[in-house]
Amino acid sequence: ADRSLQRVNSQRCIATLRTQSAALGEAGSTVAQLPPTDPRVWQKSLAPLWKVWDNLSRTQIAKVANIAVRTPKADDGPIETFILMDAMEAVKIVEKVTRVLSDLQKVAQGTGLSTPEL
């Protein structure tokens, strides 16, 4: 049931992002040509993504958040080393996505500043 819900929410989020991307493409604009955007528009447009990520964080990521991934050792086999390295990268990606989405949400709410890192 959790996976089905995740799949549906992810598909909705992807569809929303594709719609926004298509609208941008139809306008013939590039990011450099866009006028400054009202953060309230960001909030409305990105709300589905934030909701999906928040739900995912609470239900799935929270289950594995306390698991420490050890660094590979010299005597680990190649498969074990690959899995450990992959897990370490997954942790970094989740942390970065969480941080960026949180920063974007703060900008949209008017409590944060838009920086080039976003």
N, CA, C and O atoms as CSV, one atom per row, in Angstrom:
chain,resi,resn,atom,element,x,y,z
A,1,ALA,N,N,0.829,-1.192,0.000
A,1,ALA,CA,C,0.000,0.000,0.000
A,1,ALA,C,C,0.867,1.246,0.000
A,1,ALA,O,O,0.567,2.203,-0.714
A,2,ASP,N,N,1.958,1.255,0.802
A,2,ASP,CA,C,2.850,2.414,0.844
A,2,ASP,C,C,3.472,2.668,-0.515
A,2,ASP,O,O,3.550,3.812,-0.963
A,3,ARG,N,N,3.916,1.606,-1.173
A,3,ARG,CA,C,4.549,1.759,-2.487
A,3,ARG,C,C,3.554,2.279,-3.517
A,3,ARG,O,O,3.905,3.109,-4.355
A,4,SER,N,N,2.327,1.799,-3.458
A,4,SER,CA,C,1.310,2.272,-4.397
A,4,SER,C,C,1.039,3.756,-4.188
A,4,SER,O,O,0.927,4.514,-5.152
A,5,LEU,N,N,0.937,4.162,-2.952
A,5,LEU,CA,C,0.714,5.566,-2.635
A,5,LEU,C,C,1.900,6.409,-3.081
A,5,LEU,O,O,1.723,7.491,-3.640
A,6,GLN,N,N,3.102,5.916,-2.834
A,6,GLN,CA,C,4.300,6.623,-3.272
A,6,GLN,C,C,4.308,6.772,-4.783
A,6,GLN,O,O,4.604,7.847,-5.305
A,7,ARG,N,N,3.987,5.706,-5.476
A,7,ARG,CA,C,3.989,5.723,-6.937
A,7,ARG,C,C,2.984,6.754,-7.461
A,7,ARG,O,O,3.297,7.528,-8.365
A,8,VAL,N,N,1.784,6.759,-6.893
A,8,VAL,CA,C,0.751,7.702,-7.323
A,8,VAL,C,C,1.193,9.134,-7.049
A,8,VAL,O,O,1.070,10.002,-7.914
A,9,ASN,N,N,1.706,9.380,-5.850
A,9,ASN,CA,C,2.164,10.731,-5.507
A,9,ASN,C,C,3.323,11.163,-6.387
A,9,ASN,O,O,3.377,12.313,-6.824
A,10,SER,N,N,4.240,10.262,-6.648
A,10,SER,CA,C,5.378,10.583,-7.508
A,10,SER,C,C,4.916,10.891,-8.923
A,10,SER,O,O,5.407,11.832,-9.548
A,11,GLN,N,N,3.979,10.110,-9.429
A,11,GLN,CA,C,3.465,10.349,-10.774
A,11,GLN,C,C,2.769,11.705,-10.860
A,11,GLN,O,O,2.909,12.409,-11.860
A,12,ARG,N,N,2.026,12.073,-9.830
A,12,ARG,CA,C,1.378,13.380,-9.802
A,12,ARG,C,C,2.407,14.498,-9.816
A,12,ARG,O,O,2.277,15.477,-10.552
A,13,CYS,N,N,3.428,14.335,-8.990
A,13,CYS,CA,C,4.483,15.337,-8.896
A,13,CYS,C,C,5.205,15.471,-10.237
A,13,CYS,O,O,5.445,16.584,-10.704
A,14,ILE,N,N,5.543,14.361,-10.844
A,14,ILE,CA,C,6.235,14.375,-12.138
A,14,ILE,C,C,5.354,15.020,-13.200
A,14,ILE,O,O,5.838,15.806,-14.015
A,15,ALA,N,N,4.077,14.697,-13.196
A,15,ALA,CA,C,3.152,15.293,-14.163
A,15,ALA,C,C,3.088,16.806,-13.987
A,15,ALA,O,O,3.067,17.547,-14.970
A,16,THR,N,N,3.058,17.263,-12.748
A,16,THR,CA,C,3.029,18.698,-12.484
A,16,THR,C,C,4.295,19.371,-12.992
A,16,THR,O,O,4.232,20.430,-13.616
A,17,LEU,N,N,5.446,18.759,-12.725
A,17,LEU,CA,C,6.704,19.329,-13.190
A,17,LEU,C,C,6.789,19.329,-14.715
A,17,LEU,O,O,7.303,20.278,-15.307
A,18,ARG,N,N,6.289,18.275,-15.350
A,18,ARG,CA,C,6.290,18.227,-16.817
A,18,ARG,C,C,5.385,19.306,-17.393
A,18,ARG,O,O,5.727,19.934,-18.395
A,19,THR,N,N,4.240,19.524,-16.770
A,19,THR,CA,C,3.323,20.563,-17.226
A,19,THR,C,C,3.981,21.936,-17.126
A,19,THR,O,O,3.878,22.754,-18.041
A,20,GLN,N,N,4.648,22.175,-16.022
A,20,GLN,CA,C,5.330,23.453,-15.842
A,20,GLN,C,C,6.463,23.604,-16.848
A,20,GLN,O,O,6.662,24.686,-17.400
A,21,SER,N,N,7.191,22.547,-17.085
A,21,SER,CA,C,8.285,22.574,-18.050
A,21,SER,C,C,7.759,22.826,-19.456
A,21,SER,O,O,8.346,23.600,-20.212
A,22,ALA,N,N,6.650,22.170,-19.810
A,22,ALA,CA,C,6.053,22.359,-21.134
A,22,ALA,C,C,5.559,23.789,-21.298
A,22,ALA,O,O,5.723,24.382,-22.364
A,23,ALA,N,N,4.963,24.344,-20.263
A,23,ALA,CA,C,4.477,25.726,-20.339
A,23,ALA,C,C,5.638,26.689,-20.546
A,23,ALA,O,O,5.512,27.665,-21.285
A,24,LEU,N,N,6.729,26.429,-19.920
A,24,LEU,CA,C,7.921,27.257,-20.085
A,24,LEU,C,C,8.441,27.134,-21.510
A,24,LEU,O,O,8.809,28.133,-22.129
A,25,GLY,N,N,8.472,25.905,-22.034
A,25,GLY,CA,C,8.948,25.673,-23.390
A,25,GLY,C,C,8.052,26.313,-24.425
A,25,GLY,O,O,8.545,26.840,-25.423
A,26,GLU,N,N,6.739,26.281,-24.214
A,26,GLU,CA,C,5.785,26.882,-25.151
A,26,GLU,C,C,5.946,28.389,-25.201
A,26,GLU,O,O,5.735,29.010,-26.243
A,27,ALA,N,N,6.312,28.962,-24.098
A,27,ALA,CA,C,6.481,30.406,-24.060
A,27,ALA,C,C,7.743,30.828,-24.799
A,27,ALA,O,O,7.940,32.013,-25.070
A,28,GLY,N,N,8.598,29.861,-25.128
A,28,GLY,CA,C,9.827,30.157,-25.842
A,28,GLY,C,C,10.864,30.831,-24.979
A,28,GLY,O,O,11.815,31.421,-25.492
A,29,SER,N,N,10.695,30.752,-23.687
A,29,SER,CA,C,11.609,31.408,-22.770
A,29,SER,C,C,12.708,30.465,-22.321
A,29,SER,O,O,12.568,29.243,-22.367
A,30,THR,N,N,13.774,31.049,-21.898
A,30,THR,CA,C,14.804,30.293,-21.205
A,30,THR,C,C,14.875,30.863,-19.805
A,30,THR,O,O,14.304,31.917,-19.522
A,31,VAL,N,N,15.565,30.175,-18.946
A,31,VAL,CA,C,15.646,30.644,-17.564
A,31,VAL,C,C,16.268,32.033,-17.518
A,31,VAL,O,O,15.853,32.863,-16.710
A,32,ALA,N,N,17.256,32.301,-18.371
A,32,ALA,CA,C,17.914,33.609,-18.369
A,32,ALA,C,C,16.956,34.720,-18.802
A,32,ALA,O,O,17.152,35.872,-18.415
A,33,GLN,N,N,15.929,34.410,-19.591
A,33,GLN,CA,C,15.014,35.420,-20.103
A,33,GLN,C,C,13.802,35.636,-19.205
A,33,GLN,O,O,13.033,36.572,-19.423
A,34,LEU,N,N,13.627,34.803,-18.222
A,34,LEU,CA,C,12.436,34.904,-17.378
A,34,LEU,C,C,12.503,36.135,-16.490
A,34,LEU,O,O,13.569,36.471,-15.974
A,35,PRO,N,N,11.375,36.807,-16.308
A,35,PRO,CA,C,11.339,37.910,-15.358
A,35,PRO,C,C,11.401,37.340,-13.940
A,35,PRO,O,O,11.159,36.150,-13.739
A,36,PRO,N,N,11.720,38.175,-12.969
A,36,PRO,CA,C,11.739,37.678,-11.583
A,36,PRO,C,C,10.394,37.054,-11.236
A,36,PRO,O,O,9.341,37.584,-11.591
A,37,THR,N,N,10.441,35.945,-10.551
A,37,THR,CA,C,9.226,35.214,-10.229
A,37,THR,C,C,8.773,35.544,-8.818
A,37,THR,O,O,9.578,35.698,-7.899
A,38,ASP,N,N,7.496,35.646,-8.682
A,38,ASP,CA,C,6.896,35.875,-7.382
A,38,ASP,C,C,7.027,34.597,-6.560
A,38,ASP,O,O,6.567,33.543,-6.999
A,39,PRO,N,N,7.636,34.661,-5.390
A,39,PRO,CA,C,7.787,33.454,-4.565
A,39,PRO,C,C,6.468,32.760,-4.243
A,39,PRO,O,O,6.453,31.555,-3.991
A,40,ARG,N,N,5.365,33.500,-4.248
A,40,ARG,CA,C,4.062,32.873,-3.999
A,40,ARG,C,C,3.699,31.916,-5.119
A,40,ARG,O,O,3.033,30.905,-4.895
A,41,VAL,N,N,4.147,32.245,-6.347
A,41,VAL,CA,C,3.924,31.347,-7.479
A,41,VAL,C,C,4.745,30.077,-7.273
A,41,VAL,O,O,4.278,28.973,-7.556
A,42,TRP,N,N,5.973,30.243,-6.778
A,42,TRP,CA,C,6.805,29.072,-6.468
A,42,TRP,C,C,6.096,28.189,-5.460
A,42,TRP,O,O,6.045,26.968,-5.606
A,43,GLN,N,N,5.553,28.823,-4.438
A,43,GLN,CA,C,4.905,28.056,-3.378
A,43,GLN,C,C,3.754,27.230,-3.933
A,43,GLN,O,O,3.593,26.063,-3.578
A,44,LYS,N,N,2.962,27.832,-4.794
A,44,LYS,CA,C,1.829,27.115,-5.378
A,44,LYS,C,C,2.309,25.999,-6.303
A,44,LYS,O,O,1.765,24.895,-6.276
A,45,SER,N,N,3.323,26.281,-7.118
A,45,SER,CA,C,3.813,25.310,-8.090
A,45,SER,C,C,4.571,24.156,-7.445
A,45,SER,O,O,4.463,23.010,-7.881
A,46,LEU,N,N,5.328,24.463,-6.416
A,46,LEU,CA,C,6.169,23.436,-5.802
A,46,LEU,C,C,5.507,22.708,-4.637
A,46,LEU,O,O,6.076,21.759,-4.099
A,47,ALA,N,N,4.325,23.137,-4.247
A,47,ALA,CA,C,3.633,22.510,-3.119
A,47,ALA,C,C,3.473,21.000,-3.290
A,47,ALA,O,O,3.679,20.269,-2.321
A,48,PRO,N,N,3.112,20.489,-4.490
A,48,PRO,CA,C,3.006,19.028,-4.628
A,48,PRO,C,C,4.345,18.303,-4.404
A,48,PRO,O,O,4.389,17.225,-3.811
A,49,LEU,N,N,5.416,18.911,-4.886
A,49,LEU,CA,C,6.737,18.301,-4.689
A,49,LEU,C,C,7.103,18.282,-3.214
A,49,LEU,O,O,7.583,17.270,-2.704
A,50,TRP,N,N,6.878,19.392,-2.528
A,50,TRP,CA,C,7.172,19.439,-1.097
A,50,TRP,C,C,6.340,18.434,-0.323
A,50,TRP,O,O,6.827,17.798,0.612
A,51,LYS,N,N,5.090,18.297,-0.714
A,51,LYS,CA,C,4.199,17.350,-0.031
A,51,LYS,C,C,4.685,15.917,-0.229
A,51,LYS,O,O,4.722,15.135,0.722
A,52,VAL,N,N,5.057,15.572,-1.461
A,52,VAL,CA,C,5.552,14.213,-1.738
A,52,VAL,C,C,6.834,13.955,-0.966
A,52,VAL,O,O,6.990,12.897,-0.357
A,53,TRP,N,N,7.756,14.915,-0.984
A,53,TRP,CA,C,9.029,14.712,-0.290
A,53,TRP,C,C,8.812,14.618,1.215
A,53,TRP,O,O,9.437,13.792,1.880
A,54,ASP,N,N,7.939,15.450,1.756
A,54,ASP,CA,C,7.653,15.395,3.191
A,54,ASP,C,C,7.062,14.040,3.561
A,54,ASP,O,O,7.458,13.440,4.561
A,55,ASN,N,N,6.123,13.562,2.764
A,55,ASN,CA,C,5.504,12.265,3.011
A,55,ASN,C,C,6.553,11.150,2.915
A,55,ASN,O,O,6.596,10.251,3.755
A,56,LEU,N,N,7.377,11.221,1.898
A,56,LEU,CA,C,8.435,10.228,1.720
A,56,LEU,C,C,9.406,10.263,2.893
A,56,LEU,O,O,9.823,9.219,3.394
A,57,SER,N,N,9.758,11.457,3.322
A,57,SER,CA,C,10.685,11.602,4.447
A,57,SER,C,C,10.120,11.007,5.722
A,57,SER,O,O,10.821,10.319,6.465
A,58,ARG,N,N,8.840,11.278,5.971
A,58,ARG,CA,C,8.219,10.780,7.204
A,58,ARG,C,C,8.005,9.273,7.184
A,58,ARG,O,O,8.138,8.617,8.217
A,59,THR,N,N,7.674,8.715,6.022
A,59,THR,CA,C,7.310,7.300,5.977
A,59,THR,C,C,8.475,6.378,5.649
A,59,THR,O,O,8.636,5.339,6.290
A,60,GLN,N,N,9.282,6.736,4.671
A,60,GLN,CA,C,10.316,5.821,4.208
A,60,GLN,C,C,11.721,6.184,4.697
A,60,GLN,O,O,12.437,5.341,5.237
A,61,ILE,N,N,12.094,7.421,4.503
A,61,ILE,CA,C,13.448,7.839,4.869
A,61,ILE,C,C,13.648,7.752,6.371
A,61,ILE,O,O,14.735,7.403,6.831
A,62,ALA,N,N,12.621,8.063,7.138
A,62,ALA,CA,C,12.720,8.005,8.595
A,62,ALA,C,C,13.039,6.593,9.083
A,62,ALA,O,O,13.676,6.416,10.121
A,63,LYS,N,N,12.594,5.594,8.330
A,63,LYS,CA,C,12.846,4.205,8.725
A,63,LYS,C,C,14.327,3.854,8.680
A,63,LYS,O,O,14.796,3.029,9.464
A,64,VAL,N,N,15.058,4.472,7.773
A,64,VAL,CA,C,16.472,4.129,7.612
A,64,VAL,C,C,17.410,5.248,8.034
A,64,VAL,O,O,18.629,5.113,7.921
A,65,ALA,N,N,16.856,6.347,8.518
A,65,ALA,CA,C,17.666,7.516,8.861
A,65,ALA,C,C,18.683,7.232,9.967
A,65,ALA,O,O,19.763,7.822,9.971
A,66,ASN,N,N,18.365,6.358,10.884
A,66,ASN,CA,C,19.250,6.098,12.018
A,66,ASN,C,C,20.254,4.981,11.765
A,66,ASN,O,O,21.047,4.647,12.644
A,67,ILE,N,N,20.223,4.408,10.578
A,67,ILE,CA,C,21.164,3.351,10.241
A,67,ILE,C,C,22.468,3.992,9.782
A,67,ILE,O,O,22.483,4.777,8.834
A,68,ALA,N,N,23.548,3.658,10.451
A,68,ALA,CA,C,24.852,4.205,10.085
A,68,ALA,C,C,25.465,3.343,8.981
A,68,ALA,O,O,25.532,2.119,9.092
A,69,VAL,N,N,25.906,4.003,7.925
A,69,VAL,CA,C,26.558,3.300,6.821
A,69,VAL,C,C,28.056,3.397,7.047
A,69,VAL,O,O,28.622,4.488,7.110
A,70,ARG,N,N,28.681,2.252,7.166
A,70,ARG,CA,C,30.128,2.261,7.411
A,70,ARG,C,C,30.876,2.394,6.093
A,70,ARG,O,O,30.360,2.059,5.026
A,71,THR,N,N,32.079,2.880,6.193
A,71,THR,CA,C,32.903,2.981,4.992
A,71,THR,C,C,33.423,1.596,4.629
A,71,THR,O,O,33.647,0.766,5.510
A,72,PRO,N,N,33.615,1.342,3.342
A,72,PRO,CA,C,34.124,0.028,2.924
A,72,PRO,C,C,35.529,-0.219,3.474
A,72,PRO,O,O,36.329,0.705,3.623
A,73,LYS,N,N,35.801,-1.470,3.766
A,73,LYS,CA,C,37.121,-1.878,4.257
A,73,LYS,C,C,37.870,-2.581,3.137
A,73,LYS,O,O,37.270,-3.027,2.159
A,74,ALA,N,N,39.153,-2.672,3.282
A,74,ALA,CA,C,39.995,-3.302,2.257
A,74,ALA,C,C,39.636,-4.772,2.045
A,74,ALA,O,O,39.780,-5.286,0.935
A,75,ASP,N,N,39.177,-5.445,3.081
A,75,ASP,CA,C,38.872,-6.876,2.950
A,75,ASP,C,C,37.422,-7.149,2.523
A,75,ASP,O,O,37.019,-8.309,2.427
A,76,ASP,N,N,36.632,-6.094,2.266
A,76,ASP,CA,C,35.269,-6.284,1.767
A,76,ASP,C,C,35.318,-6.763,0.322
A,76,ASP,O,O,36.202,-6.385,-0.447
A,77,GLY,N,N,34.365,-7.589,-0.023
A,77,GLY,CA,C,34.257,-8.045,-1.399
A,77,GLY,C,C,33.770,-6.920,-2.296
A,77,GLY,O,O,33.310,-5.891,-1.802
A,78,PRO,N,N,33.866,-7.101,-3.607
A,78,PRO,CA,C,33.470,-6.035,-4.527
A,78,PRO,C,C,31.980,-5.680,-4.448
A,78,PRO,O,O,31.618,-4.509,-4.565
A,79,ILE,N,N,31.134,-6.661,-4.253
A,79,ILE,CA,C,29.699,-6.392,-4.174
A,79,ILE,C,C,29.379,-5.632,-2.895
A,79,ILE,O,O,28.624,-4.660,-2.917
A,80,GLU,N,N,29.941,-6.066,-1.804
A,80,GLU,CA,C,29.718,-5.385,-0.529
A,80,GLU,C,C,30.253,-3.952,-0.584
A,80,GLU,O,O,29.608,-3.030,-0.085
A,81,THR,N,N,31.418,-3.765,-1.184
A,81,THR,CA,C,31.990,-2.428,-1.326
A,81,THR,C,C,31.077,-1.537,-2.162
A,81,THR,O,O,30.835,-0.381,-1.813
A,82,PHE,N,N,30.573,-2.082,-3.269
A,82,PHE,CA,C,29.669,-1.322,-4.132
A,82,PHE,C,C,28.414,-0.902,-3.363
A,82,PHE,O,O,27.991,0.251,-3.443
A,83,ILE,N,N,27.828,-1.827,-2.631
A,83,ILE,CA,C,26.598,-1.535,-1.888
A,83,ILE,C,C,26.856,-0.478,-0.814
A,83,ILE,O,O,26.043,0.428,-0.627
A,84,LEU,N,N,27.975,-0.591,-0.112
A,84,LEU,CA,C,28.291,0.399,0.917
A,84,LEU,C,C,28.519,1.783,0.313
A,84,LEU,O,O,28.048,2.788,0.847
A,85,MET,N,N,29.242,1.826,-0.800
A,85,MET,CA,C,29.500,3.113,-1.453
A,85,MET,C,C,28.196,3.711,-2.004
A,85,MET,O,O,27.972,4.919,-1.925
A,86,ASP,N,N,27.358,2.860,-2.552
A,86,ASP,CA,C,26.068,3.306,-3.066
A,86,ASP,C,C,25.196,3.856,-1.932
A,86,ASP,O,O,24.536,4.881,-2.096
A,87,ALA,N,N,25.196,3.188,-0.810
A,87,ALA,CA,C,24.412,3.641,0.349
A,87,ALA,C,C,24.925,4.985,0.857
A,87,ALA,O,O,24.137,5.852,1.237
A,88,MET,N,N,26.247,5.155,0.862
A,88,MET,CA,C,26.821,6.423,1.308
A,88,MET,C,C,26.392,7.569,0.379
A,88,MET,O,O,26.069,8.661,0.845
A,89,GLU,N,N,26.392,7.317,-0.913
A,89,GLU,CA,C,25.961,8.332,-1.871
A,89,GLU,C,C,24.470,8.624,-1.740
A,89,GLU,O,O,24.044,9.772,-1.864
A,90,ALA,N,N,23.689,7.591,-1.491
A,90,ALA,CA,C,22.242,7.778,-1.321
A,90,ALA,C,C,21.961,8.696,-0.131
A,90,ALA,O,O,21.086,9.559,-0.202
A,91,VAL,N,N,22.695,8.510,0.947
A,91,VAL,CA,C,22.527,9.365,2.127
A,91,VAL,C,C,22.841,10.814,1.773
A,91,VAL,O,O,22.109,11.725,2.161
A,92,LYS,N,N,23.929,11.026,1.036
A,92,LYS,CA,C,24.307,12.387,0.636
A,92,LYS,C,C,23.235,13.025,-0.248
A,92,LYS,O,O,22.911,14.201,-0.082
A,93,ILE,N,N,22.691,12.257,-1.178
A,93,ILE,CA,C,21.671,12.781,-2.083
A,93,ILE,C,C,20.410,13.163,-1.314
A,93,ILE,O,O,19.843,14.235,-1.529
A,94,VAL,N,N,19.979,12.286,-0.422
A,94,VAL,CA,C,18.771,12.575,0.373
A,94,VAL,C,C,18.976,13.826,1.211
A,94,VAL,O,O,18.077,14.662,1.302
A,95,GLU,N,N,20.139,13.965,1.822
A,95,GLU,CA,C,20.415,15.145,2.637
A,95,GLU,C,C,20.399,16.416,1.794
A,95,GLU,O,O,19.861,17.440,2.216
A,96,LYS,N,N,20.994,16.348,0.597
A,96,LYS,CA,C,21.033,17.531,-0.267
A,96,LYS,C,C,19.642,17.902,-0.767
A,96,LYS,O,O,19.268,19.074,-0.746
A,97,VAL,N,N,18.881,16.919,-1.214
A,97,VAL,CA,C,17.524,17.204,-1.692
A,97,VAL,C,C,16.689,17.804,-0.573
A,97,VAL,O,O,15.964,18.773,-0.794
A,98,THR,N,N,16.781,17.249,0.609
A,98,THR,CA,C,16.036,17.763,1.756
A,98,THR,C,C,16.433,19.207,2.053
A,98,THR,O,O,15.576,20.057,2.292
A,99,ARG,N,N,17.726,19.475,2.036
A,99,ARG,CA,C,18.218,20.822,2.327
A,99,ARG,C,C,17.743,21.824,1.259
A,99,ARG,O,O,17.272,22.910,1.597
A,100,VAL,N,N,17.866,21.463,-0.015
A,100,VAL,CA,C,17.472,22.377,-1.090
A,100,VAL,C,C,15.967,22.624,-1.080
A,100,VAL,O,O,15.525,23.763,-1.232
A,101,LEU,N,N,15.178,21.569,-0.904
A,101,LEU,CA,C,13.723,21.761,-0.851
A,101,LEU,C,C,13.318,22.617,0.336
A,101,LEU,O,O,12.407,23.438,0.233
A,102,SER,N,N,13.987,22.431,1.453
A,102,SER,CA,C,13.706,23.247,2.633
A,102,SER,C,C,14.062,24.713,2.373
A,102,SER,O,O,13.310,25.614,2.743
A,103,ASP,N,N,15.209,24.944,1.736
A,103,ASP,CA,C,15.615,26.316,1.418
A,103,ASP,C,C,14.642,26.966,0.436
A,103,ASP,O,O,14.288,28.135,0.591
A,104,LEU,N,N,14.212,26.212,-0.569
A,104,LEU,CA,C,13.236,26.740,-1.527
A,104,LEU,C,C,11.916,27.077,-0.845
A,104,LEU,O,O,11.282,28.085,-1.157
A,105,GLN,N,N,11.517,26.232,0.078
A,105,GLN,CA,C,10.271,26.481,0.793
A,105,GLN,C,C,10.384,27.754,1.637
A,105,GLN,O,O,9.435,28.532,1.730
A,106,LYS,N,N,11.542,27.955,2.244
A,106,LYS,CA,C,11.742,29.177,3.034
A,106,LYS,C,C,11.685,30.417,2.148
A,106,LYS,O,O,11.112,31.436,2.536
A,107,VAL,N,N,12.284,30.330,0.952
A,107,VAL,CA,C,12.240,31.457,0.021
A,107,VAL,C,C,10.798,31.735,-0.384
A,107,VAL,O,O,10.365,32.887,-0.403
A,108,ALA,N,N,10.062,30.690,-0.705
A,108,ALA,CA,C,8.673,30.855,-1.137
A,108,ALA,C,C,7.803,31.437,-0.029
A,108,ALA,O,O,6.844,32.160,-0.299
A,109,GLN,N,N,8.138,31.120,1.209
A,109,GLN,CA,C,7.357,31.638,2.337
A,109,GLN,C,C,7.816,33.032,2.771
A,109,GLN,O,O,7.189,33.675,3.612
A,110,GLY,N,N,8.921,33.481,2.179
A,110,GLY,CA,C,9.448,34.799,2.514
A,110,GLY,C,C,10.328,34.824,3.743
A,110,GLY,O,O,10.638,35.898,4.260
A,111,THR,N,N,10.741,33.652,4.225
A,111,THR,CA,C,11.593,33.612,5.409
A,111,THR,C,C,13.039,33.286,5.085
A,111,THR,O,O,13.863,33.168,5.992
A,112,GLY,N,N,13.363,33.138,3.801
A,112,GLY,CA,C,14.719,32.838,3.381
A,112,GLY,C,C,15.071,33.629,2.135
A,112,GLY,O,O,14.211,34.231,1.493
A,113,LEU,N,N,16.359,33.614,1.807
A,113,LEU,CA,C,16.827,34.346,0.633
A,113,LEU,C,C,17.196,33.385,-0.477
A,113,LEU,O,O,17.728,32.303,-0.234
A,114,SER,N,N,16.906,33.797,-1.698
A,114,SER,CA,C,17.296,33.016,-2.868
A,114,SER,C,C,18.776,33.287,-3.132
A,114,SER,O,O,19.196,34.433,-3.294
A,115,THR,N,N,19.545,32.221,-3.169
A,115,THR,CA,C,20.981,32.347,-3.404
A,115,THR,C,C,21.366,31.562,-4.640
A,115,THR,O,O,20.585,30.724,-5.092
A,116,PRO,N,N,22.535,31.800,-5.202
A,116,PRO,CA,C,22.967,31.046,-6.384
A,116,PRO,C,C,23.069,29.540,-6.127
A,116,PRO,O,O,22.983,28.758,-7.073
A,117,GLU,N,N,23.247,29.122,-4.892
A,117,GLU,CA,C,23.338,27.693,-4.577
A,117,GLU,C,C,22.020,26.980,-4.799
A,117,GLU,O,O,22.002,25.771,-5.026
A,118,LEU,N,N,20.907,27.718,-4.736
A,118,LEU,CA,C,19.599,27.119,-4.979
A,118,LEU,C,C,19.488,26.905,-6.454
A,118,LEU,O,O,18.468,26.406,-6.930
